[in-house]
Amino acid sequence: MQFDSFSDFIAMGGYGFYVWLSFGSCALILIGILLSSLNDTKRILSSVQQQVDREARIKQAKQEQQV
């Protein structure tokens, strides 16, 4: 479908409100999913690092008790 002007493109033959609303809501949902995934990744990596640090402290404490 070709449009004569930019305003015709925005209007989308009278359905512009619904078309742009659907594009906008889809974009917001995708951005929300991206941010949620990044937040979860950060939280999981932090949890793993805490567990590694805890295991290192336990290992060091056991070695000090054996000496």
PyMOL Python script that loads the backbone (N, CA, C, O; Angstrom):
from pymol import cmd

cmd.read_pdbstr("""\
ATOM      1  N   MET A   1       0.840  -1.173   0.000  1.00  0.00           N
ATOM      2  CA  MET A   1       0.000   0.000   0.000  1.00  0.00           C
ATOM      3  C   MET A   1       0.891   1.243   0.000  1.00  0.00           C
ATOM      4  O   MET A   1       1.789   1.360   0.834  1.00  0.00           O
ATOM      5  N   GLN A   2       0.656   2.139  -0.898  1.00  0.00           N
ATOM      6  CA  GLN A   2       1.430   3.365  -0.984  1.00  0.00           C
ATOM      7  C   GLN A   2       0.617   4.541  -0.451  1.00  0.00           C
ATOM      8  O   GLN A   2      -0.607   4.577  -0.574  1.00  0.00           O
ATOM      9  N   PHE A   3       1.313   5.490   0.135  1.00  0.00           N
ATOM     10  CA  PHE A   3       0.667   6.661   0.709  1.00  0.00           C
ATOM     11  C   PHE A   3       1.127   7.902  -0.053  1.00  0.00           C
ATOM     12  O   PHE A   3       2.271   7.979  -0.500  1.00  0.00           O
ATOM     13  N   ASP A   4       0.222   8.870  -0.194  1.00  0.00           N
ATOM     14  CA  ASP A   4       0.536  10.102  -0.927  1.00  0.00           C
ATOM     15  C   ASP A   4       1.360  11.070  -0.092  1.00  0.00           C
ATOM     16  O   ASP A   4       2.147  11.845  -0.636  1.00  0.00           O
ATOM     17  N   SER A   5       1.183  11.032   1.234  1.00  0.00           N
ATOM     18  CA  SER A   5       1.922  11.954   2.092  1.00  0.00           C
ATOM     19  C   SER A   5       2.192  11.275   3.436  1.00  0.00           C
ATOM     20  O   SER A   5       1.680  10.195   3.733  1.00  0.00           O
ATOM     21  N   PHE A   6       3.005  11.947   4.223  1.00  0.00           N
ATOM     22  CA  PHE A   6       3.333  11.403   5.539  1.00  0.00           C
ATOM     23  C   PHE A   6       2.093  11.378   6.446  1.00  0.00           C
ATOM     24  O   PHE A   6       1.923  10.455   7.243  1.00  0.00           O
ATOM     25  N   SER A   7       1.241  12.384   6.322  1.00  0.00           N
ATOM     26  CA  SER A   7       0.024  12.405   7.141  1.00  0.00           C
ATOM     27  C   SER A   7      -0.917  11.263   6.754  1.00  0.00           C
ATOM     28  O   SER A   7      -1.617  10.729   7.615  1.00  0.00           O
ATOM     29  N   ASP A   8      -0.945  10.879   5.475  1.00  0.00           N
ATOM     30  CA  ASP A   8      -1.729   9.709   5.067  1.00  0.00           C
ATOM     31  C   ASP A   8      -1.131   8.433   5.662  1.00  0.00           C
ATOM     32  O   ASP A   8      -1.852   7.512   6.046  1.00  0.00           O
ATOM     33  N   PHE A   9       0.191   8.400   5.730  1.00  0.00           N
ATOM     34  CA  PHE A   9       0.858   7.243   6.337  1.00  0.00           C
ATOM     35  C   PHE A   9       0.487   7.123   7.810  1.00  0.00           C
ATOM     36  O   PHE A   9       0.192   6.032   8.298  1.00  0.00           O
ATOM     37  N   ILE A  10       0.503   8.257   8.518  1.00  0.00           N
ATOM     38  CA  ILE A  10       0.155   8.252   9.937  1.00  0.00           C
ATOM     39  C   ILE A  10      -1.319   7.887  10.122  1.00  0.00           C
ATOM     40  O   ILE A  10      -1.661   7.165  11.059  1.00  0.00           O
ATOM     41  N   ALA A  11      -2.183   8.369   9.252  1.00  0.00           N
ATOM     42  CA  ALA A  11      -3.616   8.109   9.365  1.00  0.00           C
ATOM     43  C   ALA A  11      -3.959   6.655   9.032  1.00  0.00           C
ATOM     44  O   ALA A  11      -4.959   6.135   9.528  1.00  0.00           O
ATOM     45  N   MET A  12      -3.162   6.001   8.215  1.00  0.00           N
ATOM     46  CA  MET A  12      -3.367   4.599   7.829  1.00  0.00           C
ATOM     47  C   MET A  12      -4.796   4.335   7.336  1.00  0.00           C
ATOM     48  O   MET A  12      -5.427   3.348   7.716  1.00  0.00           O
ATOM     49  N   GLY A  13      -5.278   5.216   6.505  1.00  0.00           N
ATOM     50  CA  GLY A  13      -6.601   5.019   5.927  1.00  0.00           C
ATOM     51  C   GLY A  13      -7.717   5.071   6.956  1.00  0.00           C
ATOM     52  O   GLY A  13      -8.745   4.415   6.789  1.00  0.00           O
ATOM     53  N   GLY A  14      -7.526   5.841   8.011  1.00  0.00           N
ATOM     54  CA  GLY A  14      -8.553   5.969   9.040  1.00  0.00           C
ATOM     55  C   GLY A  14      -8.356   5.022  10.215  1.00  0.00           C
ATOM     56  O   GLY A  14      -9.055   5.132  11.222  1.00  0.00           O
ATOM     57  N   TYR A  15      -7.426   4.106  10.100  1.00  0.00           N
ATOM     58  CA  TYR A  15      -7.176   3.138  11.171  1.00  0.00           C
ATOM     59  C   TYR A  15      -5.869   3.421  11.917  1.00  0.00           C
ATOM     60  O   TYR A  15      -5.371   2.567  12.651  1.00  0.00           O
ATOM     61  N   GLY A  16      -5.327   4.605  11.729  1.00  0.00           N
ATOM     62  CA  GLY A  16      -4.036   4.960  12.317  1.00  0.00           C
ATOM     63  C   GLY A  16      -3.998   4.830  13.821  1.00  0.00           C
ATOM     64  O   GLY A  16      -3.011   4.349  14.378  1.00  0.00           O
ATOM     65  N   PHE A  17      -5.072   5.259  14.495  1.00  0.00           N
ATOM     66  CA  PHE A  17      -5.101   5.173  15.951  1.00  0.00           C
ATOM     67  C   PHE A  17      -4.904   3.735  16.413  1.00  0.00           C
ATOM     68  O   PHE A  17      -4.113   3.481  17.321  1.00  0.00           O
ATOM     69  N   TYR A  18      -5.604   2.801  15.806  1.00  0.00           N
ATOM     70  CA  TYR A  18      -5.529   1.393  16.213  1.00  0.00           C
ATOM     71  C   TYR A  18      -4.188   0.763  15.816  1.00  0.00           C
ATOM     72  O   TYR A  18      -3.620  -0.033  16.563  1.00  0.00           O
ATOM     73  N   VAL A  19      -3.697   1.131  14.638  1.00  0.00           N
ATOM     74  CA  VAL A  19      -2.423   0.589  14.164  1.00  0.00           C
ATOM     75  C   VAL A  19      -1.290   1.049  15.069  1.00  0.00           C
ATOM     76  O   VAL A  19      -0.490   0.231  15.523  1.00  0.00           O
ATOM     77  N   TRP A  20      -1.211   2.362  15.339  1.00  0.00           N
ATOM     78  CA  TRP A  20      -0.112   2.889  16.146  1.00  0.00           C
ATOM     79  C   TRP A  20      -0.255   2.493  17.609  1.00  0.00           C
ATOM     80  O   TRP A  20       0.745   2.319  18.306  1.00  0.00           O
ATOM     81  N   LEU A  21      -1.496   2.350  18.080  1.00  0.00           N
ATOM     82  CA  LEU A  21      -1.708   1.869  19.439  1.00  0.00           C
ATOM     83  C   LEU A  21      -1.202   0.434  19.590  1.00  0.00           C
ATOM     84  O   LEU A  21      -0.586   0.097  20.601  1.00  0.00           O
ATOM     85  N   SER A  22      -1.459  -0.404  18.595  1.00  0.00           N
ATOM     86  CA  SER A  22      -0.983  -1.789  18.668  1.00  0.00           C
ATOM     87  C   SER A  22       0.544  -1.852  18.569  1.00  0.00           C
ATOM     88  O   SER A  22       1.174  -2.631  19.284  1.00  0.00           O
ATOM     89  N   PHE A  23       1.141  -1.045  17.696  1.00  0.00           N
ATOM     90  CA  PHE A  23       2.605  -1.009  17.614  1.00  0.00           C
ATOM     91  C   PHE A  23       3.211  -0.510  18.923  1.00  0.00           C
ATOM     92  O   PHE A  23       4.196  -1.065  19.410  1.00  0.00           O
ATOM     93  N   GLY A  24       2.623   0.528  19.483  1.00  0.00           N
ATOM     94  CA  GLY A  24       3.132   1.090  20.734  1.00  0.00           C
ATOM     95  C   GLY A  24       3.020   0.118  21.895  1.00  0.00           C
ATOM     96  O   GLY A  24       3.960  -0.028  22.676  1.00  0.00           O
ATOM     97  N   SER A  25       1.878  -0.547  22.014  1.00  0.00           N
ATOM     98  CA  SER A  25       1.711  -1.503  23.117  1.00  0.00           C
ATOM     99  C   SER A  25       2.654  -2.691  22.951  1.00  0.00           C
ATOM    100  O   SER A  25       3.195  -3.202  23.932  1.00  0.00           O
ATOM    101  N   CYS A  26       2.846  -3.123  21.723  1.00  0.00           N
ATOM    102  CA  CYS A  26       3.789  -4.226  21.473  1.00  0.00           C
ATOM    103  C   CYS A  26       5.204  -3.801  21.839  1.00  0.00           C
ATOM    104  O   CYS A  26       5.945  -4.576  22.444  1.00  0.00           O
ATOM    105  N   ALA A  27       5.588  -2.584  21.480  1.00  0.00           N
ATOM    106  CA  ALA A  27       6.927  -2.090  21.809  1.00  0.00           C
ATOM    107  C   ALA A  27       7.110  -1.994  23.319  1.00  0.00           C
ATOM    108  O   ALA A  27       8.165  -2.364  23.833  1.00  0.00           O
ATOM    109  N   LEU A  28       6.094  -1.500  24.043  1.00  0.00           N
ATOM    110  CA  LEU A  28       6.188  -1.406  25.503  1.00  0.00           C
ATOM    111  C   LEU A  28       6.315  -2.778  26.148  1.00  0.00           C
ATOM    112  O   LEU A  28       7.082  -2.955  27.095  1.00  0.00           O
ATOM    113  N   ILE A  29       5.573  -3.738  25.642  1.00  0.00           N
ATOM    114  CA  ILE A  29       5.660  -5.098  26.185  1.00  0.00           C
ATOM    115  C   ILE A  29       7.044  -5.684  25.952  1.00  0.00           C
ATOM    116  O   ILE A  29       7.622  -6.292  26.853  1.00  0.00           O
ATOM    117  N   LEU A  30       7.583  -5.505  24.742  1.00  0.00           N
ATOM    118  CA  LEU A  30       8.920  -6.030  24.450  1.00  0.00           C
ATOM    119  C   LEU A  30       9.992  -5.351  25.296  1.00  0.00           C
ATOM    120  O   LEU A  30      10.921  -6.012  25.759  1.00  0.00           O
ATOM    121  N   ILE A  31       9.878  -4.059  25.499  1.00  0.00           N
ATOM    122  CA  ILE A  31      10.832  -3.345  26.352  1.00  0.00           C
ATOM    123  C   ILE A  31      10.717  -3.837  27.792  1.00  0.00           C
ATOM    124  O   ILE A  31      11.727  -4.003  28.476  1.00  0.00           O
ATOM    125  N   GLY A  32       9.488  -4.069  28.252  1.00  0.00           N
ATOM    126  CA  GLY A  32       9.286  -4.604  29.595  1.00  0.00           C
ATOM    127  C   GLY A  32       9.912  -5.975  29.769  1.00  0.00           C
ATOM    128  O   GLY A  32      10.532  -6.254  30.795  1.00  0.00           O
ATOM    129  N   ILE A  33       9.753  -6.829  28.773  1.00  0.00           N
ATOM    130  CA  ILE A  33      10.362  -8.162  28.822  1.00  0.00           C
ATOM    131  C   ILE A  33      11.880  -8.052  28.844  1.00  0.00           C
ATOM    132  O   ILE A  33      12.541  -8.767  29.596  1.00  0.00           O
ATOM    133  N   LEU A  34      12.438  -7.166  28.029  1.00  0.00           N
ATOM    134  CA  LEU A  34      13.886  -6.970  27.996  1.00  0.00           C
ATOM    135  C   LEU A  34      14.406  -6.504  29.349  1.00  0.00           C
ATOM    136  O   LEU A  34      15.386  -7.050  29.857  1.00  0.00           O
ATOM    137  N   LEU A  35      13.760  -5.501  29.935  1.00  0.00           N
ATOM    138  CA  LEU A  35      14.207  -4.987  31.229  1.00  0.00           C
ATOM    139  C   LEU A  35      14.072  -6.032  32.329  1.00  0.00           C
ATOM    140  O   LEU A  35      14.934  -6.142  33.201  1.00  0.00           O
ATOM    141  N   SER A  36      12.992  -6.791  32.283  1.00  0.00           N
ATOM    142  CA  SER A  36      12.794  -7.856  33.272  1.00  0.00           C
ATOM    143  C   SER A  36      13.888  -8.924  33.146  1.00  0.00           C
ATOM    144  O   SER A  36      14.417  -9.401  34.150  1.00  0.00           O
ATOM    145  N   SER A  37      14.214  -9.286  31.923  1.00  0.00           N
ATOM    146  CA  SER A  37      15.261 -10.285  31.695  1.00  0.00           C
ATOM    147  C   SER A  37      16.620  -9.787  32.168  1.00  0.00           C
ATOM    148  O   SER A  37      17.379 -10.536  32.784  1.00  0.00           O
ATOM    149  N   LEU A  38      16.926  -8.538  31.884  1.00  0.00           N
ATOM    150  CA  LEU A  38      18.195  -7.975  32.338  1.00  0.00           C
ATOM    151  C   LEU A  38      18.268  -7.922  33.858  1.00  0.00           C
ATOM    152  O   LEU A  38      19.315  -8.193  34.446  1.00  0.00           O
ATOM    153  N   ASN A  39      17.157  -7.572  34.488  1.00  0.00           N
ATOM    154  CA  ASN A  39      17.103  -7.528  35.950  1.00  0.00           C
ATOM    155  C   ASN A  39      17.275  -8.925  36.545  1.00  0.00           C
ATOM    156  O   ASN A  39      18.002  -9.101  37.522  1.00  0.00           O
ATOM    157  N   ASP A  40      16.607  -9.916  35.958  1.00  0.00           N
ATOM    158  CA  ASP A  40      16.741 -11.292  36.440  1.00  0.00           C
ATOM    159  C   ASP A  40      18.165 -11.803  36.275  1.00  0.00           C
ATOM    160  O   ASP A  40      18.689 -12.481  37.159  1.00  0.00           O
ATOM    161  N   THR A  41      18.794 -11.482  35.146  1.00  0.00           N
ATOM    162  CA  THR A  41      20.170 -11.912  34.904  1.00  0.00           C
ATOM    163  C   THR A  41      21.103 -11.309  35.946  1.00  0.00           C
ATOM    164  O   THR A  41      21.969 -11.998  36.484  1.00  0.00           O
ATOM    165  N   LYS A  42      20.926 -10.042  36.225  1.00  0.00           N
ATOM    166  CA  LYS A  42      21.757  -9.363  37.225  1.00  0.00           C
ATOM    167  C   LYS A  42      21.570  -9.999  38.602  1.00  0.00           C
ATOM    168  O   LYS A  42      22.539 -10.219  39.328  1.00  0.00           O
ATOM    169  N   ARG A  43      20.319 -10.293  38.955  1.00  0.00           N
ATOM    170  CA  ARG A  43      20.021 -10.897  40.255  1.00  0.00           C
ATOM    171  C   ARG A  43      20.612 -12.309  40.358  1.00  0.00           C
ATOM    172  O   ARG A  43      21.158 -12.674  41.399  1.00  0.00           O
ATOM    173  N   ILE A  44      20.508 -13.085  39.311  1.00  0.00           N
ATOM    174  CA  ILE A  44      21.034 -14.456  39.320  1.00  0.00           C
ATOM    175  C   ILE A  44      22.553 -14.441  39.410  1.00  0.00           C
ATOM    176  O   ILE A  44      23.128 -15.213  40.177  1.00  0.00           O
ATOM    177  N   LEU A  45      23.218 -13.575  38.641  1.00  0.00           N
ATOM    178  CA  LEU A  45      24.675 -13.499  38.692  1.00  0.00           C
ATOM    179  C   LEU A  45      25.149 -13.064  40.078  1.00  0.00           C
ATOM    180  O   LEU A  45      26.157 -13.567  40.572  1.00  0.00           O
ATOM    181  N   SER A  46      24.440 -12.145  40.699  1.00  0.00           N
ATOM    182  CA  SER A  46      24.777 -11.712  42.052  1.00  0.00           C
ATOM    183  C   SER A  46      24.628 -12.858  43.036  1.00  0.00           C
ATOM    184  O   SER A  46      25.467 -13.035  43.918  1.00  0.00           O
ATOM    185  N   SER A  47      23.568 -13.633  42.891  1.00  0.00           N
ATOM    186  CA  SER A  47      23.333 -14.782  43.768  1.00  0.00           C
ATOM    187  C   SER A  47      24.426 -15.838  43.606  1.00  0.00           C
ATOM    188  O   SER A  47      24.897 -16.410  44.588  1.00  0.00           O
ATOM    189  N   VAL A  48      24.817 -16.085  42.376  1.00  0.00           N
ATOM    190  CA  VAL A  48      25.878 -17.065  42.114  1.00  0.00           C
ATOM    191  C   VAL A  48      27.196 -16.589  42.712  1.00  0.00           C
ATOM    192  O   VAL A  48      27.933 -17.381  43.300  1.00  0.00           O
ATOM    193  N   GLN A  49      27.500 -15.295  42.566  1.00  0.00           N
ATOM    194  CA  GLN A  49      28.739 -14.755  43.128  1.00  0.00           C
ATOM    195  C   GLN A  49      28.742 -14.863  44.651  1.00  0.00           C
ATOM    196  O   GLN A  49      29.770 -15.186  45.248  1.00  0.00           O
ATOM    197  N   GLN A  50      27.602 -14.595  45.281  1.00  0.00           N
ATOM    198  CA  GLN A  50      27.502 -14.736  46.733  1.00  0.00           C
ATOM    199  C   GLN A  50      27.736 -16.181  47.158  1.00  0.00           C
ATOM    200  O   GLN A  50      28.392 -16.437  48.167  1.00  0.00           O
ATOM    201  N   GLN A  51      27.197 -17.126  46.386  1.00  0.00           N
ATOM    202  CA  GLN A  51      27.388 -18.540  46.719  1.00  0.00           C
ATOM    203  C   GLN A  51      28.849 -18.943  46.553  1.00  0.00           C
ATOM    204  O   GLN A  51      29.375 -19.688  47.380  1.00  0.00           O
ATOM    205  N   VAL A  52      29.509 -18.470  45.510  1.00  0.00           N
ATOM    206  CA  VAL A  52      30.926 -18.784  45.299  1.00  0.00           C
ATOM    207  C   VAL A  52      31.753 -18.213  46.441  1.00  0.00           C
ATOM    208  O   VAL A  52      32.646 -18.887  46.954  1.00  0.00           O
ATOM    209  N   ASP A  53      31.470 -16.984  46.843  1.00  0.00           N
ATOM    210  CA  ASP A  53      32.196 -16.361  47.960  1.00  0.00           C
ATOM    211  C   ASP A  53      31.973 -17.140  49.259  1.00  0.00           C
ATOM    212  O   ASP A  53      32.907 -17.352  50.033  1.00  0.00           O
ATOM    213  N   ARG A  54      30.731 -17.560  49.486  1.00  0.00           N
ATOM    214  CA  ARG A  54      30.414 -18.320  50.689  1.00  0.00           C
ATOM    215  C   ARG A  54      31.171 -19.654  50.710  1.00  0.00           C
ATOM    216  O   ARG A  54      31.705 -20.050  51.746  1.00  0.00           O
ATOM    217  N   GLU A  55      31.217 -20.341  49.572  1.00  0.00           N
ATOM    218  CA  GLU A  55      31.933 -21.611  49.495  1.00  0.00           C
ATOM    219  C   GLU A  55      33.426 -21.406  49.716  1.00  0.00           C
ATOM    220  O   GLU A  55      34.075 -22.242  50.344  1.00  0.00           O
ATOM    221  N   ALA A  56      33.980 -20.307  49.209  1.00  0.00           N
ATOM    222  CA  ALA A  56      35.406 -20.021  49.402  1.00  0.00           C
ATOM    223  C   ALA A  56      35.699 -19.774  50.881  1.00  0.00           C
ATOM    224  O   ALA A  56      36.722 -20.230  51.392  1.00  0.00           O
ATOM    225  N   ARG A  57      34.806 -19.050  51.579  1.00  0.00           N
ATOM    226  CA  ARG A  57      35.002 -18.809  53.012  1.00  0.00           C
ATOM    227  C   ARG A  57      34.916 -20.109  53.806  1.00  0.00           C
ATOM    228  O   ARG A  57      35.678 -20.311  54.751  1.00  0.00           O
ATOM    229  N   ILE A  58      33.996 -20.983  53.429  1.00  0.00           N
ATOM    230  CA  ILE A  58      33.863 -22.267  54.125  1.00  0.00           C
ATOM    231  C   ILE A  58      35.110 -23.120  53.905  1.00  0.00           C
ATOM    232  O   ILE A  58      35.613 -23.739  54.843  1.00  0.00           O
ATOM    233  N   LYS A  59      35.606 -23.156  52.675  1.00  0.00           N
ATOM    234  CA  LYS A  59      36.805 -23.919  52.351  1.00  0.00           C
ATOM    235  C   LYS A  59      38.006 -23.375  53.121  1.00  0.00           C
ATOM    236  O   LYS A  59      38.809 -24.144  53.650  1.00  0.00           O
ATOM    237  N   GLN A  60      38.128 -22.058  53.182  1.00  0.00           N
ATOM    238  CA  GLN A  60      39.242 -21.448  53.908  1.00  0.00           C
ATOM    239  C   GLN A  60      39.131 -21.745  55.406  1.00  0.00           C
ATOM    240  O   GLN A  60      40.147 -22.004  56.051  1.00  0.00           O
ATOM    241  N   ALA A  61      37.941 -21.715  55.962  1.00  0.00           N
ATOM    242  CA  ALA A  61      37.757 -22.007  57.384  1.00  0.00           C
ATOM    243  C   ALA A  61      38.118 -23.458  57.691  1.00  0.00           C
ATOM    244  O   ALA A  61      38.708 -23.738  58.734  1.00  0.00           O
ATOM    245  N   LYS A  62      37.771 -24.384  56.795  1.00  0.00           N
ATOM    246  CA  LYS A  62      38.118 -25.790  57.005  1.00  0.00           C
ATOM    247  C   LYS A  62      39.637 -25.995  56.959  1.00  0.00           C
ATOM    248  O   LYS A  62      40.190 -26.779  57.730  1.00  0.00           O
ATOM    249  N   GLN A  63      40.310 -25.272  56.035  1.00  0.00           N
ATOM    250  CA  GLN A  63      41.754 -25.391  55.959  1.00  0.00           C
ATOM    251  C   GLN A  63      42.411 -24.827  57.192  1.00  0.00           C
ATOM    252  O   GLN A  63      43.415 -25.376  57.648  1.00  0.00           O
ATOM    253  N   GLU A  64      41.891 -23.760  57.749  1.00  0.00           N
ATOM    254  CA  GLU A  64      42.464 -23.181  58.965  1.00  0.00           C
ATOM    255  C   GLU A  64      42.261 -24.090  60.176  1.00  0.00           C
ATOM    256  O   GLU A  64      43.096 -24.119  61.080  1.00  0.00           O
ATOM    257  N   GLN A  65      41.154 -24.831  60.195  1.00  0.00           N
ATOM    258  CA  GLN A  65      40.894 -25.755  61.305  1.00  0.00           C
ATOM    259  C   GLN A  65      41.826 -26.962  61.231  1.00  0.00           C
ATOM    260  O   GLN A  65      42.191 -27.514  62.270  1.00  0.00           O
ATOM    261  N   GLN A  66      42.215 -27.383  60.037  1.00  0.00           N
ATOM    262  CA  GLN A  66      43.070 -28.538  59.871  1.00  0.00           C
ATOM    263  C   GLN A  66      44.517 -28.223  60.236  1.00  0.00           C
ATOM    264  O   GLN A  66      45.269 -29.131  60.591  1.00  0.00           O
ATOM    265  N   VAL A  67      44.911 -26.986  60.158  1.00  0.00           N
ATOM    266  CA  VAL A  67      46.293 -26.592  60.436  1.00  0.00           C
ATOM    267  C   VAL A  67      46.538 -26.491  61.885  1.00  0.00           C
ATOM    268  O   VAL A  67      47.651 -26.169  62.302  1.00  0.00           O
TER     269      VAL A  67
END
""", "prot")
cmd.dss("prot")
cmd.show_as("cartoon", "prot")
cmd.util.cbc("prot")
cmd.orient("prot")
